[in-house]
Amino acid sequence: MKALKYILSFALVFLLGCTEDDNDLSFLNSAVAPSEVTALFQVTQDNTGLVTITPSAVGATSFNITLGDGSTEAVILKQGENTKHTYEEGSYTVKIEAVGITGLKSEVTKDLVVSFKAPENVVVSIENDAAITKKVNVIANADFAMFYEVYFGEVGNDNPVIANIGETASYVYKEPGTYSIRVVVKGGAIETTEYTEEFIVTAILQPLESAKAPPFRQATDVIGIFSDKLNYEYNLSNDFFPYWDQGANWNVGEFLINDDKILRYTGLTYQGIQLGANIDASSMEFLHIDIWTADDNNAKISPISASTGEKAFDLDLTPNEWTSFDIPLSYFIDLGLSMSDIAQFKFDGAPAGGTIFVDNIYFWREPSSYTPLLFDDFEGNGNITTWAGDQAGLKTNLANPYVNADNFSDTVIEYSDTGGQYANIQFVTDSKFDLTGGKSVFVLKIYVPSSGITGTQENKISLKLQNSELGGNVWQTQTEIIKPIVLDAWQEIIFDFENDNWVNLNFNGIDPDPIDRTDLDKVVIQVNGENNFDSVLAYIDDFKYGTMPPSDTPPFARDGFEGRGTITTWFGDQAGLNTALPNPFMDSNNNSATVLEYSDTGGQYANVQFTVTPKFDLVAKSKFTLKIYVPSSGITGTQENKISLKLQNSELGGNVWQTQTEIIKPIVLDAWQEITFDFVNDNWVNLNFNGIDPDPIDRTDLDKVVIQVNGENNFDSVLAYIDNFNYHN
């Protein structure tokens, strides 16, 4: 019988004479109770009943042993110690309590039978392990026995493996073959009982499970060669088994694991893949491949270019497990290999003659764009339609009451908990979540005003995943991530069920990893916890689910003209400039309190501008977005109504205009409108006096933004209002 339970205890730790760094107790946040708690019982074969108890556990520093025979005090042992105790004949229940460094405890009870009769009715099971090559598992059961010893019969190893009766003794052999395995079963009697069997130890020569599925990627960021688990297609005319005079021992084919197709190359001297068409991988960054082998051999992989030949990369393989490689393409390029015309791949055995299994061959790069699988910006652009409040008020299109540089959105969701014990907001998806392959990330923005909360709860936000099919019992098998929040500020919170600490609330006795679950389809968001009657008013925006979104990189250029922007170098060139003007046209399209006033009273080249540090990286971020309002009463002349955003190199001083690049967009009058300038996808114009016309994304010298309304080289007047400037991806 085995019963396991977890006990939480609280310890107060005093740290004296330590530096500030020594006082870092952040590790306590991720501490867990000891696991795999057990104890080995060994009794002397002399009819005395003297039993040695040796406890063990993962993550334990000490043990409290309750002997089970009426002894009043528990025996306290350190990890690695044992205790001896004399028992009368009979059956006992021994309790082993394991204590971790933080005071967390785990407890297990084990049955102990002390008998002075010789072991009888011995039954021994010997089997090859189903997952680990050349590993043998032995289980012995018997009446009147406490433990057993197994002599596995490998030359040079005479030490037995010891286990309690009914538990497993395991051993990994160096080589497969036939071995004489001797089992000695012992109790409290002087006499023991033995069992011997000639057993054939086998090696596992092929993988038993597939390699890890590739992470989800957009189709533009990957080129598939071979895989049944890619979320994108590869050329079905690729020949994975061409005959290139490999020799007599050449043997290839496909291998299936649960309908997952894998390539098998046996007797590997060299073997190739003939692509159905040449591949241009010049825009990719890595070559991925997974390889499994039972041998001690290594291998090589060589991409073959139609124009520059082949270059090899050494694959250092770990036997009996999948080894994954993400090879930088710069390795091959530095050796002179062209990645623009890959026609073949070649594998070489190192040394020749082994067997390899190959899966998941593809080129990839870091995301060039990010597209969530589920999203809602609460501006009417999302694909989530089932938002609902549970003991919490909910508005999905509230005018953003806290517009600033951290969130320019016009509308947000309002979360209003007026004291509901389990208040939350939630939605259900059309299909179950697949959290594998990196699709484990939920992102949102949240603002909680300090004036909107009551009580003493910790300021935090929880995102829970549940199975909606359980109805009123959805909470019983939920999984949850909890993150701290600050008050009075927009902040972006990321919940990653693959890499963050998660907590399961399971009433069915199991504790599965969320990544392995296929039953989850409901998202629950809860602010400042549950099982309390405090009030919380919060605002949530830009909810996204999918892979990890790309992180923002400098330079940062955001300004909502509310005093919290990142742009400090605004300057008017032949144009008046006011960066804190009360918004004269506040409406549902822009309810910001203050905006930038652009006042061109006839300047020939009038504009407003700013400079950033460091230089712009238009590969990482290529978009500039702003809002603009031009009243018809504020313009003169016949110029086309338009806005231009120019990028320049400030180091050129008075000649900055000579190498500028520019995007021009039309505007309407008498209305707030949002304009985006995208230097990757929009039409741009270069003004280059040095005879070249580079693509803006290839440039690294640009650091100045110039905004111009209704063109230049004219003397017309323009009055305009600009808001919510943002440089982003």
N, C-alpha and C positions, 0 to 999 in steps of 0.2 A: 504494500500500500504506500502511496506517496501523495502527500497533500502539500501544496505550495501556496504561500500567500506573501504579500509585500507589506511591510510595516514602515511608516514614515516617522522618524524621530527627529527632534530638533536639538541641535548642539550649538552652544555659544562658544566661539573660538576667540581667545585673546591672543593677539600677536604683539609682543613687546620687543622693543629695540629693533624694529624692522624698517627698511626703507619704504617709500611710497610704493615702489614697484612690487616689493614683497607682499604688500597688502592687497594685491589684486586677487579678488575672490570670484572673478567672473566664471571660473571653471565650475563653481557650485551650481550655476544655472543649468548646466547640462549633466549634472551628476545623476547616476541611476543606481538602483539597488543592486547588490550582488546577484549574479545569475549562476545557473548550473550548479546549484548547491547539492552536495552529496557527501557521503562518508563511506569509507572502506572498513568493514569489520573483519578482524582476524582473531581466531581463538587458538590457544595452545592445545596441542593434541596430547593432553595428560589428565583428562577428567577433572581439571581444577576449575574450569569456567572462566579463565583469565582472558579477557577480550581486549584487543587493542583497537581503538577507534581513531581513525585518521580522517578528519574532515577536509574538504576542499571546495572552492568556489571561485568563479571569475569575479574580480573586483572586490574581494573581501580582505580585510586586514586582521580580523579576529573572529572567533567563534564562541558561542555559548552553547554547551552541550548539556542537555537534560537527559540523564541516563535511563530513566523510565522504570527504575526498580524501587521507587520510593525515596531515593536519595534527595535530600531537601535542597541542596545547593547545586547550581549549574557549574560545570567545569569550564573555565575560560582558557582558550588556547589562541595562540597567534597562528597566522598562516604558515603552514609547514610543520606544525607541531602535532603530536598525538597524545592520547591519554589511555591508560590501562585501568580496567575495572573488573573485579571478579563478580560473576553472576551465578546464581543458582540455576538449575535446569528450569527452563520455562520460556515463555514468549514475552517479549518486551517491545515497547514503542519508544524509540530514541528520537529526540527532537534536536535538530541542528539549526541554530540560528546564526547566519552569516552577517557580519557587520562591515559596512564600507567605510571609507575614510571620512565621509560627510555625516555618518550616523544612520544613513539609510540601511534598512535591514531586509533580509529575505529569510524565510523559514521553511524547512522541509522536515517531514517525519518519515522514519524508516523502521520497518519491522526487523527485530532481531530475535532469532530462535537459538537458544542454547540447549544442546542435547549431548548426552554422553553415550549415545548409540552410534555405531558406525553408519556412515551415509548409505542409504538404500534407494532403490528405484532411480538410479542415475540416468538422465536423458541429456544427451549432448547434441547440439546442432552446430555444424561447421559449414560456413558458406563464403563464397567469394563476394566481396563488396560490389554492389551494383554500380557504384559511381567512381570509386578510386581504384586504379589499376594495381594489381598484385597485393591488395589488402584482403585479409581474411578475418571474419568475425566469428567468434565462438560464444555460445550461450550454454551454460550447464544448469540443470535443475536436478534437485534430489531431496529426498526426505532426510531429516536429521543432519543437514549440512548448513554451514554458514558462508563459506567462500570456496573458491577453487583456484588452482594454479594451472596455467597453460604453458607447456614447453613446445614451441612452434617448430623445432627441429631444423632450423637453419644453421649450417656449420658456422662456428665462431660465436654463436649466441646461445649460452646455456642458462640465461636468466629468464625466469618465468614471468608471464603477465598475470597479475592477480586481480580478481573481480569478485564481487558479492554474488551469491547464488541468485540466478535469474537475471543477472545483468551481463553486459557484453564485454568480452575481452578481445581486443583487436591488435593486429600486427601487420606491418607492410614489409613484404619480402623484397629482396634486391632483384631476384630473378624468378620468373615463373618456373613451374616444374612440380614434381611429386615429392611431398614431404610427410614425414611421420609426426603427427601431432598427438602429444600425450597430455591428458587432462587429469589432474589429481584433485579429487573432491575431498574437502576436509570439514569436520565439525569439531565438537569438544571432546570426542573420543580419541583414544590412542590410535585406533585403526582408521585408515583412510581408504578411499575407493578410487580406482584408476580406470581410465578409458583411453584407448589408443586407436587412431584411424590414419590410414594412408590417404592423403588428400591431394588432389591436383589443384595447384594454384595457377590461376590464369591471369593474363595481362589484358587490359582493355586497349584495343588497337584502333578505336574509332571514337569520335566524340559522341556523348550521350545526350547532349543538349546543344542547342544552337548558340552561335555567338550572340552577343548583345545586339539588339536591334539598333540600327542607325538612328541618330536623333532626327527629329523633324526639321526639314529645311525647305525653304522656298525653292521652286524649280530653277530659278535663275542663279541659285548659289550652289548647284551641284550638277555633275555630269556622271550618270550611272554607267558602269561597265558590267557588273553582275551583282544581283542580290534579289532574293524573293521578299525582302522586308523593307525595301526602299519605298518612300511615298512618291516616287517618280519613276518613270519608265526608263529602260535602257534598250539599246538596239538589239532586237531579237535575232538579227542575222549574224551577231558575233559568234565566231567559231571558237569554242573553248577547248577543243581537242584536236587541233591540226596535227598531222603527222609530219615531223621535221627530221626523219631518220634518227629517232631517239635510241633505237637499239632493241634487242630481243626482249628485255625485261620491262619494256614500256607497257603500262597499263593505266588507263584513265577511265573516268566515268562520273556520273552524278550519284550523289548519296543523299538520302532523305532522312530528316529528323522531324517527325510530326508534320509532314508535308512541306517542310522547308528544304528547298533544293540547295545542295552544297557541292562544290567541285572536289573530286578526289584524284590525286596524282600519285600513283604507286610506282616504285622503282625509279624515282626521279633522278634522271641525269640532267635533262633540260626539257622544258615543255613550254608551249606558247599559247597565246590567245591572239587570234586573227580578228581584228575588229571589222565589223561590216562596213564601216566608213571611217575615214580619218577623223580624229577628234582634235578640235582646237581648244586646248586647256590653258591657253595663255592668260586667261582672266581668272583662273582658279589659283588657290594657294597651297593646297595639300592633296596628297594621294593617300586614301585610306584603304587598308586591307586587314582582314582577320585570318589567322592561320592556326590550325591545330595539328599537332603531331604527337605520336607516342614514342618517337625516337629521340635520341640525344643529338640528332643532326640539326643543322641550321639550314638556311636557304638564302637565295638572292632573288630580287625582283628587278627587272630592267624594262622601263618604258622604251619603246623603239620609235624613233622619229623617222618619217619617210625621207627627210632631208639631211639629218645629222647623225643617224645611226642610233646606238643604244648606250645607256649608262646604267650601271648596276648599283643597287643599294643592298647592304648586308642586313638580313633579317635574323635577329638573335631570338630564337624560339625557346619557350618554356615547355618542356614535355608535359603531356596529359592535361593541358588547359589551352583555352583560346588565348592567343597573343595578338593584341591589336596594335596597329601602327598608323600614325598620321605623319607621313613623310613630307616635310616642306619641299615644295617644287623648286625652291631656290637651290636646294642641294643639287638637283639635276641641271638646272640652268647654269649654275657656277661651273659645272663640268663641260659646258658647251652644248647641252641638249636643247633643241627647240621643242617647246611645248605646244606649238601651233599646228602640228601635223602628226599626232601620235597615231600610228597605224597598227602596232602590235605591242604585246607584253611578253616577256620571257621569264620563266622561273628556272633557277638552277639549284640542284641539291648541293649541300656543303657539309660533308662530302656527298657524292652521288649515291643513290640507292635507297634512300628512305621514302616514306610516304607522308604526304601532307594533304590536309583538307583546307579548302580555301573558300571564303565567303566575303560578301560585302566589299566589293572593289568599286571605288568611285573617287572622282575628283570633287573637291569642295572648297569653299571659301567662307570667310566670315560674312554674316548677312549684309547684303547691300541694301536691303530694305526689310522692314518689319511689318508683317500682316498678322494681327491676332486672329484666332479662330472664333472667339466670342468677344464682342465689345459693345460699349454704350457710352457715348459722349454726352447723352441727354440733350443733344441738339437735334434729335430726330434722325441721326445717322447710324444708330446701332442695330444689332441683330438679336437683342434680348427683349422679348415682349411679355414676359411673365413676372415682372417685378410685383412683389406683394409685401405688405407690412403685417407682421405677426406681433400683436400687442404694441406696435409702434406705428405712428403716423408716417405717411409716405407721399411725397410729391416728386414726380420725375421730371418736372420742367420748371423748377423754381428759378427766378432770376438770381444769378450769382451775387450774394450779398457781400462777398469779399474778393472782388476782382483785384488782382495785383500781378506782378511779374511772374509769380509762381503758378498762376492759373488765370488765363485770360478768358476762359469760357464764359459765354453769356448765360447759360443755364446749367443747373446742377440738380442733384437729387437731395431732397431734404429728408433727414432721418429724425423723427420726433418721438422720443421715448418719454412719456409723461409719468413713468413709474410702473411700467409693466414688469412683472417679475422675471419674465424670460423674453423681453422685447428684442426684436430683430427685424431685419428685412431679408428677403430671399427671392430666389427664382429657380425654376426647373428648366433643364435643357431638353431639347428634342431627342437627344441620344445620350448614352452613357459616356462619361469621360474616359478617354484613353490617356493616362498620365505618363505613358512610356515615351521614350525617344525625345526627352526634353520638354514634352508638352505638359509640364507640371507647374506652370507659373501663372499666378493671378496677380494683377497689378491694379491699384486704384489710388486716387488722390482723396484726401480727407482733410476737413477743417472743422475743429471743435472749438467754439468760442468758450472762454472760461465763464462767461456770463450764462451759458446755457446748460451748466451741469450742477447737480446737487449731490450731497453725500460725500463719502470719503473713499470711494472706490478708486483703484489704480486706473490711471488713464491708459487705455489699451484698446486695441481692435482685434477681433477674432474673426477668422474666416473658416467656416466649417463646410465639409462635404458630407452629404448624406444620400441615402437610397430612398427616393420618394415612394417606392413601392411598399415600404413598410408603414405607410400611413402615419398614425399617431405615435408609432414607435421608431420613427426615423432617427431620433437622437441616440438610440441605444447602440447603434453601430457606426456613429459618426467618427470622422477624423478631423483634426482641428490644428490650426497654427495660430498662435497669439503673438502680436507684436505691440511694443509700446508706442505711444503717440505723444506729441507735445500739443499744447493748447495755443490757440490764437495764431495759427500759421497753417498754410497749405503745405502738405507733405505727401510724398509718394511712398506708398508702402508696397513691398513685394512679398508675396507668400509663395514659396517654392517647395512643393511637396516631395521633391527629390533631395534637396539639399538643406532645407530648414528643419528644425526640431518640430516634430508633430506629435500630437497626443491622440490616442484612440480611446473612445468610450465604448468598450465592447462588453456587453452583458452575456455573450455566448462563449466566453472563456478563451477566445483567440485574440491575437494582436497582430494583424497582418500589416505589412508595409503598404501604404496607400498606392504606391506605384503598381503593385501586383493586383489591385482590385479592379473589377470590371462592373461593379454594381452602383457606382456613384453617379448621380445626375442632378443633385440639388445643391445650390450654394446658399449658405446662410451667413450674413454679416451681422456682427453684434459689437456694439461699442460699450466699453466699461463693464463687461461681464454680465452675468445673469444671477438669478436667485437673490435679487435685491430689488428695492422699490425706489431707487434713485432716478432722477430725471437726466436725460441727455438730449441735447440738440446738436446735430452734426450735419455736415454737408459733404456729399461724396460725388466724385466726378471721374470721368475717363477710366471706367472699368474695362480691363482687358484680360483675356485668358489666351494662353498659347505657350510659345517658347519664351525664353528670357529676352526681353526687349534690349536693343543695344543701349549701352550707357552713354550719357551725354559726355562730350569731350570739349575742352576749351578750343577756341575762345567762346565765352558766353556773352550773348548779346540779347538781353530782354529788357523791355521797359514798358510799364503800364502807366507811367507818369503819375504814380501815387506816392513817390518817394522811396520805392523799394526796388527799383530797377538796377541792372548791372552796368548800364551805359552811363558814364560820367563825363564824356567828352563831346556832348552835343554842341554844334556850332552852326551858326547861320552865315552863309556866304552870299552877300548881296540880298539876303532875306532876313526879315525879323523872325525872332524865335522866342517862344515862351513855353517852357516845359512843364508848367503847372497851371494851365488855364482851366477855370471851371468849365466843364463840358457844356457848350451852348446848345447842343442838339441831343440831349439825353433821351433815348427811347429804348424800345425792346431790343434793338440791334446793337446798342451800346449804352449800358447804364453806368459806365465809369464816371466817377465824380470829376476827374481831371484828365486833360488831354494835352497834346503838344499843338501849339498854334504856329502855322507856317504862313508868313506874311511877305509875299513878293510884291513890292510896290512899283515894279518896273525894272528890276535889275536884269541886265542882259543875260547873265548866266546864273541867276538866282537858284539857290539850293540850300538844303540843310544836310549836315554830315556828322560823322563821328569816326573815330579810329579805335581799333581793338588790339589787344595783345593776348596771345601770340597771333601769327598770321592765320588766315582762314584755311581750313582743310576741307575743300569742297567735296572730297570723296567721302569723308565722314559725315558731313552735314552740308547739304546743297541748297536749302530752302530758306527764304526770308519772307515772313508774313507780317502784314500790318493791316490796320483798319484806317480808312480815310473817309472824310466827309468834306465835299467842296460845295458850298452854297452858290447857287447861280448868281446871287447878288454880289458875290465877291470876286467875279472875274470880269476882265475886259478883253477886247480883241477877238480874233477869229481863230485862235489856235485850237487844235484838236484836244479834246478833254482826255488826258492820259497822265500816267505816272511812270516815271523811270527810276529804276534802282541800278546804280553803277557801283562797281567794285574797282578800286584803284590801289596803287602801291604808294603809300605815304612817303616813302624814302626818296621819291623823285621830286619832292618839293613842288615848285611851280609848274612842273611838267607832268604831274600825276595823270592828267587827262590823256596824255599821249599813248598810254598802254592800257587804258581802262577797258572793261567789258561791261555790257549793259543789257538789261531786259526792260522792255517797254510794254505796259499793259493799259488797255482802255479803262476809263472810269465813267460813272454816271454822276450826275449832279443831284444835290439835295437829298442824299441818302448815305447812311453808313454802309460801307461794303468792305469785305475782307479780300485782300489781294495777296497772292502768293507768287513769289519769283523763284523759280526752280532752275538752277544753273546746270542741272543734269538733263532735264526733260523739256524745258522751255526753249524757244528760239532766242539766242543771244547774239549780240553784235559787238565785235571788237573794234576799237579805234587804235590801230597800231601804226606808228610811224617808223617802226624799225623793220618793216617788210615781212613780219611773220604774223600768223593768225592762230595762236594756240587755243586749244579747248580750255575753258576756264577750270575744269576739274583737274587739269594737268599742272596748273600753276600753284606755286607756293609763295608768291610774293605779295599777295593781296591782303590788305589789312584796313582799308578805308571804305566806308559805305557813304554814298551820295544819293540823296533822294531829291528828285526834281519833278515838279508838277507843271504840266502843259508845256514841256519842252524848254529849249534855250535859244539863244541868239534872237531874242525878241524883247520888246519893252512893255509887254502886257502885264497887267496886275493879276495876282492869284492870292486868294485867301483860302486856306485849307486847314483842316484839323486832322491830326494823326494820332493813333492810339494803338496800344497793345503790339508793339514791335517785338518780333521774336525770330531768332536765328536757330534753325533746328534741322532735323533729319526728316 
